[in-house]
Amino acid sequence: MQTRPTKVTLASTTANAFAGLAERLNDWRRTRCRGQRIPEELWSAATVLARDHGLASTATALKLNYYDLQRRLEPGRRKAKPALSRPTFVDSGPA
């Protein structure tokens, strides 16, 4: 008979998933120069976690701005749409 995971088990699993990246972010925050941007590799790792565990919980656990993380999850949404080509005139020949 299989047992279902309890809420405590799920919470600890989620916390473990964030622990490694949270530590990397804390190390970066301690050593960065003021005004320096978060490195792209850390953002990429955060987006992977956000896809697996949810945007709000990831932003909260990693102390990241919710909206900055959201923009990185949906990069195609902010890009301009490609211009539609205009139809060209096609002569159908003698009527």
LINWOHU-V329599 format. One record per backbone hydrogen bond with DSSP energy under -1.0 kcal/mol. CO is the residue of the C=O (numbers start at 1). NH is the residue of the N-H. If there is no record, write none. Layout:
# LINWOHU-V329599
((CO;NH) (CO;NH))
This chain:
# LINWOHU-V329599
((6;10) (7;11) (8;12) (9;13) (10;14) (11;15) (12;16) (13;17) (14;18) (15;19) (18;22) (19;23) (20;24) (21;25) (22;26) (23;27) (24;28) (25;29) (26;30) (27;31) (28;32) (33;36) (39;43) (40;44) (41;45) (42;46) (43;47) (44;48) (45;49) (46;50) (47;51) (48;52) (49;53) (50;54) (54;58) (55;59) (56;60) (57;61) (58;62) (59;64) (65;69) (66;70) (67;71) (68;72) (69;73) (70;74))
